[in-house]
Amino acid sequence: MISPLDRYVRLGLLHFMAYPVGDGHGPVLETLERLLRDPDFEIVEVAWMRDDTVREEARALLEESGVETRYGAHPRLLQQRLDLNAPDDAARRHAVLEMHAAIDEALALGATEVSFLSGPYPGTDEETAAIGYLVRSIDELAARAERDGVRLSLEVFDRDVDKRCLVGPAAVAKEVAERVRARHESFGLIVDLSHTPLLRETPSQALQPVRDHLVHVHIGNCVLDDPHHAAYGDTHPRLGYPGGVNGAEQVSEFLAELFAIGYLDPTGRRRGSVSFEVKPVGAERPDLVIAASKRVLRDAWWRLSPSASPEAGS
């Protein structure tokens, strides 16, 4: 018999993806309180909140609920088209300063981690230089994050479908992580099951090279085959969404690989953090999208083969 999932996994959710608050406005407090009432979630990932009063009230809700708070800087960077690996010094500095502001807000919310993404992929000829610029930006930010007691984590995105980021394929993510971690051991990587198909990588290809640098995992879905589909690209439809790549079988394979690399501990003595990154499509309702994704995860957990199940390693 496979043990309960929460013996091995600390489950989380990206609040700013599941609910319409990614621009820093909207029903932040109402949706956050609704989410925090769900005892299944031990981690909640929030993003910028442009109103100071809303931010103060959000912190109170987060503290009262007892969840771990993490902060995603992605909306700040993407919506302002900022580039941490820009060759232009002024443009790169603008992005770095915005990340400092993100860390400030994360601290105000009581967050333990600040996640972000690289800038755009500039092409083969400029890739080496872009990696150098990115590492330089992260060095400054990681040093500041360490002083303030939060961890900085870089999420891996697609290279040529939607966000078109420098990081990127597992080999590039590994190179960046090795260079930054030589000076900042707390820095790490986030791998997202939604992005793995967009990078044309299997779970093993995405996870094995970065196993020593992996600090968090997102699971979600994507539509890859039909560019005209409403959920095409990096839109994070719910797990099991019609036309999507990832359902229970794919999530189960991903979980098995997380056990294989040691991110999930088969003894249950250490639990790995895994967050849903799902977003309603069209008129879908956020609460139902979240519930549907949890059902897929439970199905995926049940599907773990005896050789890949936690008991096999205990």
N, C-alpha and C positions, 0 to 999 in steps of 0.2 A: 504493500500500500504506500502511495506517495503521501508524504507529510503535508500539512497545510502550507500554503504559499507563504504566509506571513512569518513562518519560521526562518525563511531564507531571504525574503524580500521586504524592504521598506518601500511601500507604494506611495507614489506622488502623482501630482497633476500640475500641468501648466495652466494656471488660472487665466492668463491673458490670451491663450489660444482657445480654450473651451468657451469663453464668454467674450462678448463684444467690447473689450476694454483695452485692446492692444495699442490704441493711440493715446492712452493716458487719460481718457475721458470716459464717459458712460457710467453705467451702474456698478461702479467698482465695489462699493461697500455692500450693496444688496447681494451681488453674486458671490462675493467673497464669503460673506456670512453663510450663505446657502451651502457653499462648498465645505466650509469648516465644520458644518454639522455632520458631515459624512465621516464616520470613524474609520473607514477603510484607508483614508489618506493620512499618512504620517508626515509627508513633505508637501508643501505648496510652493510653487514657483510663481512669483509675481513679477510685474514689470513697472515701468514708470507710472507715477500718479502725479499729475500736474498740479493738483490742488493740495496745499499744505495741510489743510484741515482733514481732507480725505486721507492723506498719508498718516496723520497722527491717529485717526480713528482706525485705520487699517492695522496699524501696529498693535493697537489695543486688542483688536479681534484676534490677530495672529497669536499674541501672547496668551490670551485667555484660552484659546483652543488647544494649546500645547503642541502644535505642529512645529516642525522645523521649517523655517522660511528660507527660500533661496530666491535669487533675483536674476532675471534675464534681461540683459542689455540689448538684445537683438532688435526690438522695435525702435529704440533710440537710434541705432546705427542705420538700420535699413530705411526707415521713413525719412531720415535726413540725408541718405545716400553718402554716408561717411565711410572712409576707407583707411583702416589701420596699416595697410601696406602700400599706401600711395607713394609714388616716387617724388611728388612735390612736397617739400617740407611743410609748407603752410597747411596744405590739405591734410597731411598726416597728423600734424599737431592739433588741428581742429578735432579729428577723431579721438585722439588721445585725451584731450580735455573733456570731451563728452563722456568718455569712459570714466574719468575721474569723477564727473558729476554722477554717473551711474553708481559708482562705489559709495559716494556720499549718500545717495538715496537708499542704497541697500543697507547701509549702516543705520540710517534713520528708521528703517523698517525692521531692524533686528535680524537681518539675513546673515547666513553663514557662508554663502557662496555667491559669486557673481559670474554668470556665464555670458559668452559673447561669441561672435563669429568673425572670421577674417574678412578682408575686403575682396573685391572681385579678382578673378584670375586674369592676369594681363596677357597671357599667351606664352608659348614656349620660350621665346627669346628673352622675355623679361622675368621668367619665373624665379630664377636664382636670386636676382636682385630683390624681387618682391618678398621672398622668404626672409631675406636679411632685414628689410624694412619692418616686416611684421614682428620678427623676433626682437628688434630694437624697441618697438612700441610695447610689446608684452613685458619686456624686462622692466621698463619703468613702472608699468601698472602692477606687475606682480610684486615688485619691491614695496610699493605703497600698500597693496592689499595685505601683504604679510605683516606690515607694521600695524595695520588696523585689525588684524585677527580674522580676516576673511580669506577664502580661497578663490582663486581665479581659474576658470575652466573654459577652454575653447571647444566649441561644438563643431563637428565635422559636417560640412554641407556638400551639395552637389557641385560638379565642376562645369557642366555644359547643358543643363536642362532648364533650370529656373533661377536660383540665386547665383549660380556660376561663380563660386568662391574659390579662392586660392587653396584653402583647406576645406575639403579636398580629399583626394585619394589617401588611403591608409599610409602609404609610404611618405607622403608629404606631411601628414599629421604626425607621424613618428619622428621625422626630422625636426620639426618645430618643437615638439615636446622634449626631445633629447637636448636640444640647444638651450631651451628655457630652463629645464629642470636641472641643468648643470649648475645653475645659480639659485634657483627657486624651487625647492623640492615640493612645496605645497601645490604648485601648478599642475593641472591635469587636463585630460581630454574627455569629451562627451561624444559617444557614438549613438546615433539615432537610427532605429530600424526603418524609419520612413525614408531616410536618405541613402541607405545601403543599396536599394535597387536603382536609385537615380545615379549612383556611382558605378553601377554594374559590378558590384562586389557581392560575394556571398557573405554570410555571417562570419565564417572562418577568415576570409580574406580581409574583412573589415576589422575584426577584433584581434586576431592573433598578433599582427605586427605591433599593436598599441597596448597589448595586455598589461605592460608594466606602467602605463601612464593613464589608464582608464579610471576615472573617479566618479562617473555617473553615466546613466543610460536612459535614453528616451525610447519609447515604443509608440509607433503610429503606423500610418498607411500612406500610400501614394497611388496615383493613377499614372501609368507610364506609356501605355500603348496608343492612346488616342489624344493627340494635341488639341482636339476640339471639345474634349470632355470638360465639363464645368469644374471638375476636381483635378484636372491634369497638373502635373508638376508637384511642387513642394507646397501643397495646400493642406495636408494632414487630415484627410477625411477619416471618419471613424474606422476602427478595425473591422474588417469584414464588409466594407462598403462595396456595392456592386461595381465591378470593373477595376477595383483596387488590387494591388499586388499582395497585401498582407492580410491573412486571416489567421485562424487558430493554428494551422499547420506551420506557417512561417514563424509565428511568434514562438511556438514550441521549439522549432529548430534554433531560434535565436537564444532562447533560455538554455537549451542544451549546450550551446557554445559558451555562454556565460559561465556555466558550471565547468566546462572543459578548461577555460583559461584561469579559473580560480576567482573570478570576480564574484560569483555566487559561491558560497562556502558550503560544500556538501555535508559538513558536520553541523551546520546551523549555529556555530559559535559566533559568526560574524555575518550580519545581513547586508546585502548590497542594495543600493538605492536605485529604483526603477520608476520613472515617471511616464504617465500617458501624455503624449502630445497629440491631441485630437481637436478637430474644429468642425462645427456644423457646416454642412453644405446646403446652400439655398435656404429653405424654410425649416430645416431640421432644428430640433430643440436641444440646447446644450445638455440638459440633465439626462435626456434620453440617449444622447451620443455618449456621454460618460458611462451610463449604465450598460449600454451595448458593448462598449469596449471592455468593461470589467467582465462581462459574460464571456467574451472571446478569450480574455486572459485566463479565466478559470478553465475553459475548454482546453486551451493550450497547455496549461499545467497538468491536466489529466492525461494529455496525450504523450507526455514525456516517456520515452521508451525506458525499459528497465536498465539498460546500459548507460543512459543519460540521466536517470533520475538521481535525486540526492542520496537515496539509500544505497546506490551502487558505489558511492565513494565514502560511505560511513563505516 
